[in-house]
Amino acid sequence: MATGGEVVLMKVWLKIWRANTADGDRVLREYEVDAPEWATLLDVLDIVKDQHDGTLSYRKSCRMMICGSCGMRMDGAAVLACKTRMYDIAESGHVPVISAMGNLPIIKDLVVDMEPFWAKFRAVDPYLQPGYLEPNNGKEYLISQERMNVIHKEALCINCGCCVSECNAMESSPEFLGPQALAKAMRFAGDPRDGAKVDRLELLNGQHGIWECTRCYFCNERCPKGVDPRDAIAKLGAESIKEGIDRDMGAKHAKWFVASAKTTGWLRETELVPKTQGIVEAIKQTRFALDLAKHGKVPLPFPPHVAKGVRESRRLHDLLFEQDKRGYAGIVQGEPALAKLAHGYREGERDPYGPGSFPRPYVAEDR
Amino acid sequence: MKQVAYYKGCLASLSAKELDSSTQALAPRVGLDLIELETVTCCGAGDIQEAEPDYYLHLNARILAYAAATGSDTLLTVCNVCTLNLRQANFQLIGDSELRRRVNQNLLAVGVPAYERDVDVRHLLWELAGEEGYPRLVEAAHKGLRGLKVAPFYGCQILRPSRILGFEDPDQPSSLERIIEACGGEAIDYPAKLKCCGFPIIQAREETALGELVQPIEQAIEAGADAMVTPCPLCHLSLDAWQSKLKAMTGRDFGMPILHLSQLVGVAAGLKESELKFKRHVVPVGPAVERLEID
């Protein structure tokens, strides 16, 4: 790659799914353009539009990863076009397929209708609701860095929709609030200045709230800003349970794992269904359960399968209860660890974050 | 032989005993010497992290500490969810000395050895598809799968988040395909092979979960697969045991046999039915593997 001031051009091939919902037309078109070596996907689209086909539609604004306008899919994976450099791809000879984001209706080409996204965004009241009257010192509100760290990642969200595009639960249940709205909700529920935490958590514990997340981790994988929405959802779950908001089957399910770990050590599988769904619902599942039982899939709860040394995990639970790091305060996202991404890869092994590898997930210390 | 600390996890201990028996029988044939961990608990399956995150971290640190105590460098898992939970805790502990100090103090206070020497958490899939394991796998899979068409289903938590898992490209993985082919089978490609099976919410939000589960099964059938294989016992449970519920939803009886990774390789390596325990599956495996002549 050229390093001086001169512009060196490269050939970039790409295919774009052109879609026009007005006439139902959908066709995959191939383009070949000359672009500077430093070009991003957005730069390449600009060249296509300027020099090859003025009818191409896509959104853009800041060109520097902060406005969140240019979310789209490259080879089926949601990316910010302005963050995606094309050099390695063009060099490898690969012809990427560009398409609109998923889980949102397409208006034209790469432009999706963001209204369902904004409706969910609005549903979580994305603004502070101060619950205080006077600052303690009569002057200003002082908040420790430690308390703001809890929402540091969530505050990075630029509302681009890359996480929503890939959300597996939302594909199956379009009403699911989804990773962006939930991460945004955590940004306010975790803010020490907010006075509506419990009301927020109540809302988020609804049918299409936090417990509908299926933990596919596509949101964490795709987020171009390192928000890690799935971790935000876990924080909301932990805080709900800490606040005693645990009527949802998802919360009961999660709590049963804790109960199992400190009593027998292993998950008490057979009791999980009645503990999650309640006795009445569980009885409705009897026929299904009997069918599974024929194949040994419903282990008898007695005698219980007890882990050796389970007393240790019980004592650990008691000890931690005293240290009171329950709720979102207990979630560690491994920021110090992220700074040492080398962990897990030995000398000589392929470095999955190295050159020529797959697109690198966002890290604070990124190049 | 490579010595590894073997963490079974809950499912292989209970409802998926066939995963444990086939793994134990297969291990020596692919050069793995398993030291089974006994003084360990559930990893929390993501649920304890969502209920009491600090407890999750300590339970996993305890598992890592006992794994390190065996003297092995590797903690072997056979479940995606265990893999992510343990690797995540390990990632945090290794990268943050202050956190590790606090966790170790707590472990010591309840009589658990501190987690001092690092271990690497690796799934059986990675051992089999890795540089060391693959040649041994090729040799062990002498009986072959005779062209059996197998649809690989990865499951989420062995691919994503890649910065914690990172064995292969999370969007274009190839380990399962390479294993299927080393075993003499034909790997079938289909779009949903990297998606979620819905298991984590199959009890709390069954409808949403089944809407996810139907995709891979339907697509694998359309692509002509004789069977599916997965490295995760939770995916296995939903794909196999919950398949009957898809019948009520779609009116179609899919009858798609689902194999654990250790069973697929086990068949090719000539394991016996008493080790493979196909009888423990809800969807009969017979039609797909009968022609492979299992002893």
Boltz contact constraints between the chains, C-beta under 6 A:
constraints:
  - contact:
      token1: [A, 77]
      token2: [B, 171]
      max_distance: 6.0
  - contact:
      token1: [A, 168]
      token2: [B, 195]
      max_distance: 6.0
  - contact:
      token1: [A, 168]
      token2: [B, 196]
      max_distance: 6.0
  - contact:
      token1: [A, 168]
      token2: [B, 212]
      max_distance: 6.0
  - contact:
      token1: [A, 169]
      token2: [B, 208]
      max_distance: 6.0
  - contact:
      token1: [A, 172]
      token2: [B, 208]
      max_distance: 6.0
  - contact:
      token1: [A, 172]
      token2: [B, 211]
      max_distance: 6.0
  - contact:
      token1: [A, 172]
      token2: [B, 212]
      max_distance: 6.0
  - contact:
      token1: [A, 173]
      token2: [B, 208]
      max_distance: 6.0
  - contact:
      token1: [A, 211]
      token2: [B, 204]
      max_distance: 6.0
  - contact:
      token1: [A, 212]
      token2: [B, 205]
      max_distance: 6.0
  - contact:
      token1: [A, 212]
      token2: [B, 208]
      max_distance: 6.0
  - contact:
      token1: [A, 214]
      token2: [B, 196]
      max_distance: 6.0
  - contact:
      token1: [A, 214]
      token2: [B, 198]
      max_distance: 6.0
  - contact:
      token1: [A, 214]
      token2: [B, 200]
      max_distance: 6.0
  - contact:
      token1: [A, 214]
      token2: [B, 201]
      max_distance: 6.0
  - contact:
      token1: [A, 215]
      token2: [B, 46]
      max_distance: 6.0
  - contact:
      token1: [A, 215]
      token2: [B, 200]
      max_distance: 6.0
  - contact:
      token1: [A, 216]
      token2: [B, 156]
      max_distance: 6.0
  - contact:
      token1: [A, 216]
      token2: [B, 196]
      max_distance: 6.0
  - contact:
      token1: [A, 217]
      token2: [B, 156]
      max_distance: 6.0
  - contact:
      token1: [A, 217]
      token2: [B, 160]
      max_distance: 6.0
  - contact:
      token1: [A, 217]
      token2: [B, 161]
      max_distance: 6.0
  - contact:
      token1: [A, 220]
      token2: [B, 161]
      max_distance: 6.0
  - contact:
      token1: [A, 221]
      token2: [B, 160]
      max_distance: 6.0
  - contact:
      token1: [A, 221]
      token2: [B, 161]
      max_distance: 6.0
  - contact:
      token1: [A, 234]
      token2: [B, 49]
      max_distance: 6.0
  - contact:
      token1: [A, 234]
      token2: [B, 50]
      max_distance: 6.0
  - contact:
      token1: [A, 237]
      token2: [B, 50]
      max_distance: 6.0
  - contact:
      token1: [A, 238]
      token2: [B, 50]
      max_distance: 6.0
  - contact:
      token1: [A, 238]
      token2: [B, 53]
      max_distance: 6.0
  - contact:
      token1: [A, 241]
      token2: [B, 51]
      max_distance: 6.0
  - contact:
      token1: [A, 249]
      token2: [B, 204]
      max_distance: 6.0
  - contact:
      token1: [A, 250]
      token2: [B, 204]
      max_distance: 6.0
  - contact:
      token1: [A, 253]
      token2: [B, 203]
      max_distance: 6.0
  - contact:
      token1: [A, 253]
      token2: [B, 204]
      max_distance: 6.0
  - contact:
      token1: [A, 254]
      token2: [B, 47]
      max_distance: 6.0
  - contact:
      token1: [A, 254]
      token2: [B, 50]
      max_distance: 6.0
  - contact:
      token1: [A, 254]
      token2: [B, 51]
      max_distance: 6.0
  - contact:
      token1: [A, 255]
      token2: [B, 51]
      max_distance: 6.0
  - contact:
      token1: [A, 257]
      token2: [B, 44]
      max_distance: 6.0
  - contact:
      token1: [A, 257]
      token2: [B, 47]
      max_distance: 6.0
  - contact:
      token1: [A, 257]
      token2: [B, 48]
      max_distance: 6.0
  - contact:
      token1: [A, 258]
      token2: [B, 48]
      max_distance: 6.0
  - contact:
      token1: [A, 258]
      token2: [B, 51]
      max_distance: 6.0
  - contact:
      token1: [A, 258]
      token2: [B, 52]
      max_distance: 6.0
  - contact:
      token1: [A, 261]
      token2: [B, 41]
      max_distance: 6.0
  - contact:
      token1: [A, 261]
      token2: [B, 42]
      max_distance: 6.0
  - contact:
      token1: [A, 265]
      token2: [B, 41]
      max_distance: 6.0
  - contact:
      token1: [A, 266]
      token2: [B, 10]
      max_distance: 6.0
  - contact:
      token1: [A, 266]
      token2: [B, 13]
      max_distance: 6.0
  - contact:
      token1: [A, 266]
      token2: [B, 42]
      max_distance: 6.0
  - contact:
      token1: [A, 267]
      token2: [B, 10]
      max_distance: 6.0
  - contact:
      token1: [A, 267]
      token2: [B, 42]
      max_distance: 6.0
  - contact:
      token1: [A, 269]
      token2: [B, 14]
      max_distance: 6.0
  - contact:
      token1: [A, 269]
      token2: [B, 15]
      max_distance: 6.0
  - contact:
      token1: [A, 276]
      token2: [B, 203]
      max_distance: 6.0
  - contact:
      token1: [A, 292]
      token2: [B, 241]
      max_distance: 6.0
  - contact:
      token1: [A, 295]
      token2: [B, 280]
      max_distance: 6.0
  - contact:
      token1: [A, 295]
      token2: [B, 282]
      max_distance: 6.0
  - contact:
      token1: [A, 296]
      token2: [B, 280]
      max_distance: 6.0
  - contact:
      token1: [A, 297]
      token2: [B, 15]
      max_distance: 6.0
  - contact:
      token1: [A, 297]
      token2: [B, 241]
      max_distance: 6.0
  - contact:
      token1: [A, 299]
      token2: [B, 14]
      max_distance: 6.0
  - contact:
      token1: [A, 299]
      token2: [B, 15]
      max_distance: 6.0
  - contact:
      token1: [A, 307]
      token2: [B, 41]
      max_distance: 6.0
  - contact:
      token1: [A, 308]
      token2: [B, 38]
      max_distance: 6.0
  - contact:
      token1: [A, 308]
      token2: [B, 39]
      max_distance: 6.0
  - contact:
      token1: [A, 309]
      token2: [B, 39]
      max_distance: 6.0
  - contact:
      token1: [A, 312]
      token2: [B, 110]
      max_distance: 6.0
  - contact:
      token1: [A, 312]
      token2: [B, 111]
      max_distance: 6.0
  - contact:
      token1: [A, 312]
      token2: [B, 112]
      max_distance: 6.0
  - contact:
      token1: [A, 313]
      token2: [B, 41]
      max_distance: 6.0
  - contact:
      token1: [A, 315]
      token2: [B, 110]
      max_distance: 6.0
  - contact:
      token1: [A, 316]
      token2: [B, 58]
      max_distance: 6.0
  - contact:
      token1: [A, 316]
      token2: [B, 110]
      max_distance: 6.0
  - contact:
      token1: [A, 317]
      token2: [B, 55]
      max_distance: 6.0
  - contact:
      token1: [A, 319]
      token2: [B, 106]
      max_distance: 6.0
  - contact:
      token1: [A, 320]
      token2: [B, 54]
      max_distance: 6.0
  - contact:
      token1: [A, 320]
      token2: [B, 55]
      max_distance: 6.0
  - contact:
      token1: [A, 325]
      token2: [B, 54]
      max_distance: 6.0
  - contact:
      token1: [A, 326]
      token2: [B, 52]
      max_distance: 6.0
  - contact:
      token1: [A, 330]
      token2: [B, 53]
      max_distance: 6.0
  - contact:
      token1: [A, 330]
      token2: [B, 54]
      max_distance: 6.0
  - contact:
      token1: [A, 331]
      token2: [B, 53]
      max_distance: 6.0
  - contact:
      token1: [A, 332]
      token2: [B, 92]
      max_distance: 6.0
  - contact:
      token1: [A, 334]
      token2: [B, 91]
      max_distance: 6.0
  - contact:
      token1: [A, 334]
      token2: [B, 92]
      max_distance: 6.0
  - contact:
      token1: [A, 334]
      token2: [B, 95]
      max_distance: 6.0
  - contact:
      token1: [A, 336]
      token2: [B, 95]
      max_distance: 6.0
  - contact:
      token1: [A, 336]
      token2: [B, 96]
      max_distance: 6.0
  - contact:
      token1: [A, 337]
      token2: [B, 91]
      max_distance: 6.0
  - contact:
      token1: [A, 337]
      token2: [B, 92]
      max_distance: 6.0
  - contact:
      token1: [A, 337]
      token2: [B, 95]
      max_distance: 6.0
  - contact:
      token1: [A, 337]
      token2: [B, 96]
      max_distance: 6.0
  - contact:
      token1: [A, 340]
      token2: [B, 95]
      max_distance: 6.0
  - contact:
      token1: [A, 343]
      token2: [B, 94]
      max_distance: 6.0
  - contact:
      token1: [A, 352]
      token2: [B, 166]
      max_distance: 6.0
  - contact:
      token1: [A, 358]
      token2: [B, 169]
      max_distance: 6.0
  - contact:
      token1: [A, 361]
      token2: [B, 163]
      max_distance: 6.0
